[in-house]
Each structure stands twice: as structure tokens, then as C-alpha cells.
Amino acid sequence: MKNCAVIGAGMAGLAAAAELKRAGVETVVFEKSRGLGGRLATRRFAAGSADHGAQYVTARDERFQALMQQTVFAGHATGWAPTGKIGNEPWLVGLDGMSGLVRPLAGGLEIVRQTQIERIGTTSEGYALQSDRGPQGPFDAVIVAVPAPQAGPLLKAHGRPFDEISAARLQPTLTGLFAFDGPVPLDNDFHPEPAAGIATAVRNSSKPGRNGAECWIVHASHDWSRHNLEADRDEIAAKVLDVFRRLAGDLPPLVWQSGHRWRHAAVEVSLGAPCLVAGDRRLAACGDWCLGPRVEAAFLSGHAAARALLD
Ligand SMILES: Cc1cc2nc3c(=O)[nH]c(=O)nc-3n(C[C@H](O)[C@H](O)[C@H](O)COP(=O)(O)OP(=O)(O)OC[C@H]3O[C@@H](n4cnc5c(N)ncnc54)[C@H](O)[C@@H]3O)c2cc1C
């Protein structure tokens, strides 16, 4: 294998691409958005920033621990121990936004941004990708590192084992992002499942390096999100704010608000296998949906996909 395309620049795709590059494979990552990190996401606004996807990561596997140590050492991540934190594991956040957590993986990679891959075709020279910006490739191998509902259609034409992708299920999350002109009257910075309709409420401005206004991220519960899924960005913000008021009572004046729809947020049912690889070991699929609803699972899956193609 001389060259490989990786589709998706979230934790899984970048973990795969970094491993391939380390092994000397010419690797090109295609990402449909402007930014890197996928669900490790941060929205900037005039008075600060807000992490509207994953809130923190934990590291249990020694390979992910090593990466996180390196990331902290490089100044792209740090510990966060909010009041109300649950469990004894250390929590890490990216600097100065959550995508800091993928920066060491992305360094030195060829990443083609704002390019959505729409089809993976085969030719006598290898895999030919069709993107919204025209044809890409050919490539000797391809790793698809996007959420299962998006991986399924891309890999449908390639048969087994990719028909298994439909067994993975992801749940939606609607998120409200709020900055206030003063402190919200809640004692804790982190509230897991604090009220009906809310999964987590987080004082984003309590994270290291997030200077600026008092800022809260409120993730609605999956059921509530499913029920309100087609609301637009403004409606999401208004509706989640109403739910947040039930928890926090009288709120200070808002200085900024926004909403975000994560159609595929959290893995509900995973495959229970690190990745899927076609028989000829040239086409693979990976992502958190293979192993579980955590950033670390995405990393382990991406790493496993690259190793499966290399070994
Ligand atoms: C609201 C929320 C809260 C969360 N909280 C936590 C938490 O606190 N801790 C934790 O560990 N995990 C949390 N998670 C889960 C965690 O974010 C994910 O498990 C992990 O980031 C998934 O990484 P991934 O690489 O598998 O997928 P993604 O991050 O989704 O990356 C996939 C990438 O592929 C790109 N893409 C998709 N289709 C195409 C295409 N056709 N062509 C090109 N590019 C494409 C996308 O733009 C994206 O960048 C949370 C997730 C959400 C949404």
C-alpha cells in the first residue's frame, strides 16, 4: 500500500491517518467542514468560546494515555476538575478549544478541508473518490471515519462486512450555548442529568483557558432532542433556555446565545468490534460507533483500522 485516503477528520480519522503516516504511507485526509476534530467542537463568539460537542475526555487505554500526555505536554490540553465532577478519573479538555485534543495527530498530515466525499468507486488503479469538488485519487486504500449513518451509504456498494454498519445506532443531542452578563446562580460547574429534558449543564467558562463571559453549555436529553429534532438553530437555543431556566431559576441577562443540532451525537448501540475491514484489507470503516460513546473509543477504532490495513 503506497497511498491511502481517510474520510473524516474527527478523532478516529486523524488517529488512523497519523498511524498510517508513521508507517510511511502517503495519506490524505478529506474533511467536509472547515475545522478539525468533528464532535470535538468549539464555537467562537465575540466575548469568548463555547465547547458545544464533547465536554471532556478520559483516558483508560495506555495508547490513548500516551497521546493525551503528549497533547498536555505540547500545551494543547489540560486537566479540568469542575465542582460537581463525577467519578475519580482525571478529565482533560483541549486548549484553547476541544479540537486542541487532535492537534498533535493532525500535525504534518495532508488534510483537504471543506471537501465532502460522496462516493467510493473502484477502478483498475484503485479506489476513486467522488467529492463535491470533483474526483480524488486513485488511492490504494481508503478508511472511512465518519458516523455510522453517514458511513453506511458510502460503503453500501462494497457489500460485506459493511452491511453490519446498520447495526450501530447513534442518538441525537440538541445543545444550547449561552453567555450571560453575570454569574448563573448555580453552585456547581458540572450538572449531570440535573432536570427533566437536560442531559448535562456545564459552566463552560470554568474550563481552563476559556476567558470571557460566563458561558453555559446545556445538552438536552436524547428523548427531548428526538422530540424537538427539526427545530432550527434559534428555536433550539430558545427551547433549551426554557428548560435550563427550570434548573437555574432567574438568569442574568443574556449577551449571546446559539443552538446546535447533533443529529448523530452519542453511540447508543455499538458494533462491539474495533473496526470493519474488507477481505482484501484495502477498505476499512471506523469511528466511535464501533466501540462506544467516547472520544477514546474513536481513537482506538481509528488506530485499529490503520493497523488492520498495515499488518
Ligand atoms: C453533545 C456531545 C457531547 C459529548 N460528550 C462527550 C464527552 O464528554 N466525553 C467523550 O469522551 N465523548 C463525548 N462525546 C462523544 C465524542 O464526541 C465522540 O465519541 C467522538 O468525538 C467521535 O469521533 P469520531 O472521529 O468517531 O467522529 P466525528 O467526531 O463525528 O468525526 C467525523 C468527521 O467526519 C466528517 N465527515 C462526515 N462525513 C463526511 C464526508 N462524507 N466527507 C468528508 N468528511 C466527512 C465530519 O465533518 C467529522 O469531522 C460527545 C458527543 C456529543 C455530540
The ligand as a MOL file (V3000), in Angstrom:
LIG
                    3D

  0  0  0     0  0            999 V3000
M  V30 BEGIN CTAB
M  V30 COUNTS 53 58 0 0 0
M  V30 BEGIN ATOM
M  V30 1 C -23.0450 16.7480 22.5120 0
M  V30 2 C -21.9610 15.7100 22.6600 0
M  V30 3 C -21.3580 15.5180 23.9000 0
M  V30 4 C -20.3400 14.5600 24.0280 0
M  V30 5 N -19.6840 14.4410 25.2160 0
M  V30 6 C -18.6080 13.6180 25.3060 0
M  V30 7 C -17.7730 13.6460 26.4620 0
M  V30 8 O -17.9730 14.4450 27.3810 0
M  V30 9 N -16.7030 12.7560 26.5000 0
M  V30 10 C -16.4580 11.8980 25.4760 0
M  V30 11 O -15.4740 11.1360 25.5560 0
M  V30 12 N -17.2170 11.8830 24.3590 0
M  V30 13 C -18.2690 12.7340 24.2420 0
M  V30 14 N -18.9980 12.7820 23.0870 0
M  V30 15 C -18.7290 11.7820 22.0350 0
M  V30 16 C -17.4710 12.1380 21.2320 0
M  V30 17 O -17.5330 13.4740 20.8010 0
M  V30 18 C -17.3760 11.1950 20.0430 0
M  V30 19 O -17.4130 9.8650 20.5190 0
M  V30 20 C -16.0950 11.3550 19.2070 0
M  V30 21 O -15.7050 12.6910 19.0920 0
M  V30 22 C -16.3620 10.7160 17.8330 0
M  V30 23 O -15.2260 10.8350 16.9980 0
M  V30 24 P -15.2630 10.2350 15.5070 0
M  V30 25 O -13.9790 10.5690 14.8760 0
M  V30 26 O -15.7000 8.8180 15.5700 0
M  V30 27 O -16.4750 11.0180 14.7730 0
M  V30 28 P -16.6670 12.5690 14.4840 0
M  V30 29 O -16.0740 13.3890 15.5630 0
M  V30 30 O -18.1300 12.7360 14.2070 0
M  V30 31 O -15.8170 12.8340 13.1610 0
M  V30 32 C -16.2890 12.5220 11.8670 0
M  V30 33 C -15.8040 13.5910 10.8970 0
M  V30 34 O -16.1440 13.1800 9.5790 0
M  V30 35 C -16.5670 14.3200 8.8490 0
M  V30 36 N -17.3760 13.8010 7.7340 0
M  V30 37 C -18.5910 13.1920 7.8000 0
M  V30 38 N -18.9880 12.7820 6.5860 0
M  V30 39 C -18.0050 13.1590 5.7180 0
M  V30 40 C -17.8280 13.0060 4.3070 0
M  V30 41 N -18.7360 12.3770 3.5380 0
M  V30 42 N -16.7050 13.5240 3.7450 0
M  V30 43 C -15.7620 14.1690 4.4900 0
M  V30 44 N -15.8800 14.3210 5.8380 0
M  V30 45 C -16.9790 13.8170 6.4420 0
M  V30 46 C -17.3170 15.1520 9.8860 0
M  V30 47 O -17.4220 16.5150 9.4840 0
M  V30 48 C -16.4430 14.9600 11.1160 0
M  V30 49 O -15.4350 15.9430 11.2080 0
M  V30 50 C -19.9850 13.7480 22.9210 0
M  V30 51 C -20.5910 13.9870 21.6690 0
M  V30 52 C -21.5520 14.9680 21.5360 0
M  V30 53 C -22.1360 15.2590 20.1830 0
M  V30 END ATOM
M  V30 BEGIN BOND
M  V30 1 1 1 2
M  V30 2 1 2 3
M  V30 3 2 2 52
M  V30 4 2 3 4
M  V30 5 1 4 5
M  V30 6 1 4 50
M  V30 7 2 5 6
M  V30 8 1 6 7
M  V30 9 1 6 13
M  V30 10 2 7 8
M  V30 11 1 7 9
M  V30 12 1 9 10
M  V30 13 2 10 11
M  V30 14 1 10 12
M  V30 15 2 12 13
M  V30 16 1 13 14
M  V30 17 1 14 15
M  V30 18 1 14 50
M  V30 19 1 15 16
M  V30 20 1 16 17
M  V30 21 1 16 18
M  V30 22 1 18 19
M  V30 23 1 18 20
M  V30 24 1 20 21
M  V30 25 1 20 22
M  V30 26 1 22 23
M  V30 27 1 23 24
M  V30 28 2 24 25
M  V30 29 1 24 26
M  V30 30 1 24 27
M  V30 31 1 27 28
M  V30 32 2 28 29
M  V30 33 1 28 30
M  V30 34 1 28 31
M  V30 35 1 31 32
M  V30 36 1 32 33
M  V30 37 1 33 34
M  V30 38 1 33 48
M  V30 39 1 34 35
M  V30 40 1 35 36
M  V30 41 1 35 46
M  V30 42 1 36 37
M  V30 43 1 36 45
M  V30 44 2 37 38
M  V30 45 1 38 39
M  V30 46 1 39 40
M  V30 47 2 39 45
M  V30 48 1 40 41
M  V30 49 2 40 42
M  V30 50 1 42 43
M  V30 51 2 43 44
M  V30 52 1 44 45
M  V30 53 1 46 47
M  V30 54 1 46 48
M  V30 55 1 48 49
M  V30 56 2 50 51
M  V30 57 1 51 52
M  V30 58 1 52 53
M  V30 END BOND
M  V30 END CTAB
M  END
